[in-house]
């Protein structure tokens, strides 16, 4: 019954008449009584909406690479009425996001306004080399104890990124962490592991087409990609086209999988000599167009440890500017009193 609903809806979109759909339904689903098939076909052909898309649970089960909609997953693009939009907004306002979203203000109280990250959003962190982009993102996710985090460390190997997570989460330096493990202090090791047990790490660069499957299998609330240009795109040698494909796909995945995706991006060579803006990301304009939030990290790595964290763009939040001290010994970003 539920599969035939999808089949009839597809036939209708193809321009097949009601009688034609009924005849094919009788042949394809002989287990249903003719009157039940007729009622079902009549219902589908009287609908005022497009019906089922690629992300429908039944449609997804029969998803096939030979389908022309397979790559973009854009079959049956939904058009919603104002009443449907009203209901969707009502659901959003009454949804408990306590375990699926977070507010940057909870981590850095000096922010004047809230700066919330919601499921379905793509956020990008920009900054010059060695300013602490990875460390800042680690500072965020170490505090998200109630959320399941998948961290794709595509530039730093597994043992090093793990040790740095422990340093951030426990305010310890490299030597302290190494000593505990060197002397196999099981009690202390157990405490360290618990401090980051909500974080899972992947160091093998995935193909962008496999990202959705990875996220579906692991069901994280937050996905961090460090860095996004290390994600692989098959049969693509143009760096600009590659970046556009990655960013567009990540935004679609965030929406469809209802997950927060935070990516780290390098900046262009020209931007390294200027004050960061929404246009500073390496590659074409895909990031500034598709990202819901763009956060920049600025400072002089050779002069001092002061860093300015600034919102360069946000669809639905007020911009902010935050002064921090980057404590390289423990990889922590500590707020500075202005």
C-alpha positions in Angstrom: 0.0 0.0 0.0 2.7 2.5 1.0 4.9 1.6 -1.9 2.0 1.9 -4.4 1.4 5.4 -3.1 4.9 6.3 -4.2 4.5 4.6 -7.6 1.2 6.3 -8.4 2.6 9.6 -7.4 5.6 9.0 -9.8 3.3 8.0 -12.6 1.2 11.1 -12.1 4.3 13.3 -12.3 5.3 11.5 -15.6 2.0 12.6 -17.1 0.3 9.2 -17.0 -3.5 9.4 -16.8 -5.5 8.3 -13.9 -6.8 5.3 -15.9 -3.3 4.4 -16.9 -2.1 4.5 -13.3 -5.0 2.3 -12.2 -4.2 -0.3 -14.9 -0.5 -0.5 -14.0 -1.4 -0.6 -10.3 -3.7 -3.6 -10.8 -0.8 -5.4 -12.6 1.9 -4.5 -10.2 0.1 -4.9 -6.9 -2.4 -7.8 -7.4 -2.6 -8.4 -3.6 -4.8 -5.3 -3.2 -8.5 -5.4 -4.0 -9.5 -3.3 -7.2 -11.7 -1.0 -5.2 -8.8 -0.3 -2.8 -6.5 0.4 -5.7 -9.1 2.7 -7.2 -9.4 4.7 -4.0 -5.7 5.0 -3.6 -5.2 6.2 -7.2 -8.0 8.7 -6.8 -6.4 10.1 -3.6 -3.0 10.5 -5.3 -4.5 12.2 -8.4 -6.5 14.6 -6.3 -3.5 15.8 -4.3 -2.5 19.5 -4.4 1.2 18.9 -3.6 4.2 17.1 -5.2 4.2 14.1 -2.9 7.3 12.1 -2.2 11.0 13.1 -2.8 14.3 11.3 -2.7 14.6 11.6 1.1 11.3 9.8 1.8 12.0 6.7 3.8 10.4 4.4 1.3 11.9 6.1 -1.8 15.4 6.1 -0.2 15.1 2.3 0.1 14.9 1.9 -3.6 17.5 4.6 -4.5 19.5 3.5 -7.5 22.7 5.0 -9.0 21.3 4.6 -12.5 18.5 7.1 -11.6 19.2 10.6 -13.1 18.1 12.1 -9.8 20.6 10.0 -7.8 23.5 12.5 -7.5 21.5 15.6 -6.6 18.7 13.8 -4.7 16.2 16.4 -6.2 13.3 14.3 -7.4 10.0 15.7 -6.2 11.2 19.1 -5.0 8.7 20.0 -2.4 6.6 23.2 -2.7 4.9 24.1 0.6 1.8 26.2 1.1 1.7 29.0 3.7 -0.3 26.7 6.0 2.4 23.9 5.7 5.1 26.5 6.4 3.2 27.7 9.4 3.0 24.2 10.8 6.7 23.6 10.1 7.6 26.8 12.0 5.3 25.9 14.9 7.1 22.6 15.1 10.4 24.3 15.1 9.5 26.7 17.9 8.2 23.9 20.0 11.1 21.5 19.4 13.5 20.8 22.3 17.0 21.6 20.9 18.8 21.2 24.2 20.7 18.1 23.0 21.0 18.9 19.3 22.0 22.6 19.2 24.4 24.8 21.2 25.0 28.4 21.9 28.5 29.9 21.6 27.5 32.3 24.4 27.5 29.4 26.8 31.1 28.8 26.1 32.1 32.5 25.9 29.8 34.5 28.3 31.3 37.9 27.2 29.3 37.7 24.0 26.5 40.3 24.0 24.0 38.2 22.1 23.2 34.5 21.7 24.9 32.8 18.8 23.2 29.5 18.3 24.1 26.6 16.0 21.0 24.5 14.9 20.6 21.2 13.1 20.7 21.7 9.3 23.3 24.5 9.4 26.7 24.7 7.8 29.3 26.8 9.6 32.8 27.6 8.3 35.8 28.7 10.3 38.4 30.8 8.4 41.8 31.9 9.4 45.5 32.1 8.3 47.9 29.3 8.9 48.9 28.5 12.6 46.4 30.9 14.2 44.6 28.0 16.0 41.6 27.2 13.8 41.7 23.6 14.8 42.2 24.4 18.4 39.3 26.8 18.5 37.0 24.1 17.0 38.3 21.7 19.5 37.5 24.1 22.3 33.9 24.2 21.1 33.3 20.5 20.7 35.1 19.5 24.0 32.3 21.4 25.8 29.5 19.7 24.0 29.3 16.8 26.4 25.6 16.0 25.7 26.1 15.8 21.9 27.6 13.1 19.7 30.5 14.6 17.7 32.2 13.2 14.6 35.5 14.9 14.0 37.2 14.4 10.7 40.8 15.2 11.3 42.2 15.2 7.7 45.4 17.1 8.4 46.5 15.9 11.9 47.0 12.2 12.6 44.9 10.3 15.1 47.2 10.2 18.1 48.1 13.8 17.9 44.5 15.1 17.5 43.5 12.9 20.4 46.2 14.2 22.7 45.2 17.8 21.8 41.6 17.0 22.6 42.8 15.8 26.0 44.9 18.9 26.5 41.9 21.2 25.8 39.4 19.2 27.8 41.6 18.9 30.9 43.7 22.1 30.7 46.9 20.0 30.6 50.1 20.4 28.5 51.7 17.9 26.2 54.2 16.7 28.8 51.5 16.0 31.4 49.3 14.0 29.1 52.3 12.0 27.7 53.6 11.2 31.2 50.2 9.7 32.2 50.2 7.4 29.2 53.9 6.6 29.3 53.6 5.2 32.8 50.2 3.6 32.1 48.4 5.3 34.9 45.1 3.4 34.3 43.0 5.5 36.7 44.1 8.8 35.2 43.8 7.4 31.7 40.2 6.4 32.4 39.4 9.9 33.6 41.0 11.4 30.5 39.0 9.1 28.1 35.8 10.1 29.8 36.5 13.7 29.3 36.3 13.3 25.5 34.1 10.2 25.2 31.4 12.1 23.2 33.9 12.7 20.4 34.7 10.2 17.6 37.6 10.8 15.2 38.1 9.8 11.6 41.4 10.5 9.8 40.8 8.9 6.4 39.7 11.5 3.8 36.2 10.5 2.7 34.7 11.0 -0.7 32.0 13.6 -0.7 29.5 11.1 -2.1 30.1 8.8 0.9 29.6 11.5 3.5 25.9 11.0 3.8 26.3 7.3 4.3 28.9 7.9 7.0 26.7 10.3 8.9 23.7 8.0 8.5 25.6 5.1 10.1 27.1 7.1 13.0 24.2 9.5 13.7 26.3 12.4 15.1 24.7 15.7 16.2 27.8 17.6 15.1 30.2 16.9 12.2 33.5 18.7 12.2 35.7 18.7 9.0 39.3 19.8 9.4 39.8 20.9 6.6 37.0 20.8 4.0 39.4 21.0 1.0 40.9 17.6 2.1 37.5 15.9 1.3 37.9 14.0 -1.9 35.8 14.6 -5.0 36.0 11.9 -7.7 36.8 12.9 -11.3 37.4 16.5 -10.4 40.8 18.2 -10.9 39.6 21.8 -10.9 40.1 23.2 -7.3 37.3 25.8 -7.8 34.8 23.2 -9.1 35.9 20.8 -6.3 35.3 23.4 -3.6 31.9 24.3 -5.0 30.9 20.6 -5.1 32.1 20.0 -1.5 30.3 23.1 0.0 27.1 22.5 -1.9 27.0 18.8 -0.9 27.8 19.6 2.8 24.9 22.1 2.9 22.5 19.5 1.4 23.7 16.8 3.9 23.3 19.2 6.9 19.7 19.8 5.8 18.7 16.3 4.9 20.5 14.6 7.8 19.4 17.3 10.3 23.0 17.7 11.6 25.3 20.6 12.4 28.3 20.7 10.1 31.3 22.8 11.0 34.1 23.0 8.5 37.6 24.6 8.6 38.7 26.4 5.5 42.0 27.9 4.5 42.0 31.5 3.2 43.3 32.8 -0.1 46.9 34.2 -0.4 45.5 37.7 -0.9 43.4 37.5 2.2 46.4 36.6 4.4 47.6 40.2 3.8 44.3 41.8 4.6 41.6 42.0 7.3 39.4 38.9 6.9 36.0 39.3 5.3 33.2 37.0 4.0 35.1 36.8 0.7 38.4 35.6 2.2 37.9 31.8 1.9 40.1 29.9 -0.4 38.4 29.0 -3.7 35.3 30.5 -5.3 32.3 32.1 -3.8 30.6 28.9 -2.8 31.3 29.3 0.9 30.0 32.8 1.2 26.8 31.8 -0.6 26.0 28.5 1.0 27.4 28.7 4.6 24.9 29.7 7.3 27.7 31.0 9.5 31.2 32.2 8.7 33.6 32.8 11.6 37.0 34.3 11.1 40.1 34.0 13.4 42.6 36.9 13.2 45.9 37.7 14.8 49.6 37.9 14.3 51.2 34.5 15.1 54.6 36.0 15.2 53.7 38.9 17.5 51.6 37.5 20.4 49.0 35.0 21.4 46.0 37.4 21.1 43.3 36.3 18.7 40.2 38.0 17.5 37.2 35.7 16.8 34.7 37.4 14.6 31.4 36.5 13.0 31.9 37.5 9.3 28.4 36.4 8.2 25.4 34.8 9.7 21.9 34.2 8.3 20.0 34.5 11.5 22.3 35.6 14.3 23.8 38.9 15.4 27.5 39.4 14.5 30.0 39.3 17.3 33.7 40.0 18.0 35.6 38.2 20.8 39.1 38.7 22.0 40.9 35.6 23.2 44.3 34.5 24.4 45.4 31.4 22.5 47.3 29.3 25.1 49.4 27.1 22.9 50.6 25.0 25.8 47.1 23.6 26.4 45.5 24.7 23.1 42.8 26.7 24.9 41.1 29.9 23.8 40.6 32.0 26.9 38.5 35.1 26.9 40.3 38.4 27.4 38.8 41.3 29.3 38.3 44.2 26.9 
